[in-house]
């Protein structure tokens, strides 16, 4: 594999809506690719974004791989799944893989003021799961609905006992706790994935009927169908991450900053994860706060018991909550 490193000045990139600039060819074995950059937008809804696509340029054959593109000082994009690259796209194969909203055009122009733009691109084999990941996935897959329910109840019991706190970390918790949390996440993710697969099936059916007759109508309809799906599923994604807390909320916060990497509807919905998380009950928070004060060896300042030895008063109603913290007036 010979990945691409392409240094190019902004003035060397062609201007114009749906006008691309192509990099020198790079290879994956005997297969050839190039990077296409649309500095002024690729689609009607994406005029304010720079688009990037890794394109298969060999005249024949096909190959599987996961495309990725990065810009020095800017974002990095990686395809969410393996693609079968071929000279001509059909229902199973694609001639390119990329991101229509790689970064905002405004940020792109600002970055170009620093000097030449340095793009890197590659097409890599799909990462193989480790034996540990395969084992965990198999255990979860083999669970019955009753097994999952019991595992989730076990997690709740451990949280009540203070053995694990999913809003902070799962490190050090039992293997069963981690498996159960994975099962909980997969149980919530499954219906979302199935709804997306139904949309993909509808788009494929429409493609057969419409693309050969009216290409522009096909692209417009396809965009509308996916945009509608993203708007609908964004709320389900947010609800799922809210229910998981902890490291999953950190992932939600990361996605909320990835304009162009994940659907814009997801970005807008997940931005609430920075300060709009569900509140924890005061009974649980007071125990955690007292345990933290005592664990750090903070000396009491009063004659009261519990938190009364440290504070004159604590407002039990929180001001805000995020992934690993909750704010109370004291």
RAFEN-V827274 format. One record per helix or strand. SS is the DSSP state (a for helix, b for strand). FROM is the first residue (numbers start at 1). TO is the last residue. If there is no record, write none. Layout:
# RAFEN-V827274
SS;FROM;TO
SS;FROM;TO
This chain:
# RAFEN-V827274
b;2;2
b;4;8
a;10;12
b;21;22
b;26;28
b;31;38
a;44;46
b;49;56
b;62;71
b;76;78
b;83;86
b;93;94
b;96;104
a;105;112
b;117;124
a;131;142
a;145;160
b;165;165
b;169;169
a;175;210
a;215;244
a;246;255
b;259;259
b;262;262
a;264;274
b;276;276
a;282;295
a;306;309
b;320;321
b;326;327
